[in-house]
Amino acid sequence: MRSTVCFAVNRTICKIFNVGYAYTPRVRPCPLLRKMIGGLSGESGMRGYFTALYDNVQEKKKLEKEMDDLYDNIITSNWNDSVHLVLNVSIWEGILKSIEEKIKAYECDEDIVKKKKELNELFDVLFILEDLRDHINEILEQSSRASGLAGAHILSSFKINNINEHIDFLKKKYEQLLLIYPKYKYQINLVLGKGLALLRQRYSFDWNNMHQFFF
């Protein structure tokens, strides 16, 4: 049985015949029609689609790995080592800035957004503890200078008169950080907890968590 199908493209009629059971066009379709068919269902078109899809998946995996590597590198570093942080924080900030540029194409991706929030939270805790560590170091340094050389009050500096206010502030920050960032308890104890323990060696004060630090 033979049937004739006519396609009209740009007023050009292309006849295609179905002979028997096999599809064998006797007249090749016009160039415009071939281009349309190839673009929609051709092998090259499908290959291009899946290639783009594969590339997109691979780019996402690379971005996720980059975010995981940055997170792991920061979380496993010594936050109480000021020299280490001075050398590395600027590098971490540069990597984070690069990630923020790449992440714009994945603003609706839940996995990427979740990892970005975790990174932001990690940097928030890092910078808060860095400021508090510097605060404690300044108190300890100034308290040692107040007594002068060898405690003889030679070339002595000023004495901190409101030390109790500083200590109360640090104790409150310790409790607040544990409530807001419970999964970073180790880092909080490493920086602020040990900092308060060092202050207790010079000043006498009570602290709810002082039993965790025996020095």
Secondary structure as UniProt FT lines:
FT   STRAND          3..9
FT   TURN            10..11
FT   STRAND          12..19
FT   TURN            20..21
FT   STRAND          22..23
FT   HELIX           31..41
FT   HELIX           43..75
FT   TURN            79..80
FT   HELIX           82..102
FT   HELIX           103..106
FT   TURN            107..108
FT   HELIX           110..146
FT   HELIX           149..151
FT   TURN            154..155
FT   TURN            161..162
FT   HELIX           163..180
FT   HELIX           182..184
FT   HELIX           185..188
FT   HELIX           189..193
FT   HELIX           194..202
FT   TURN            208..209
FT   HELIX           210..212
//
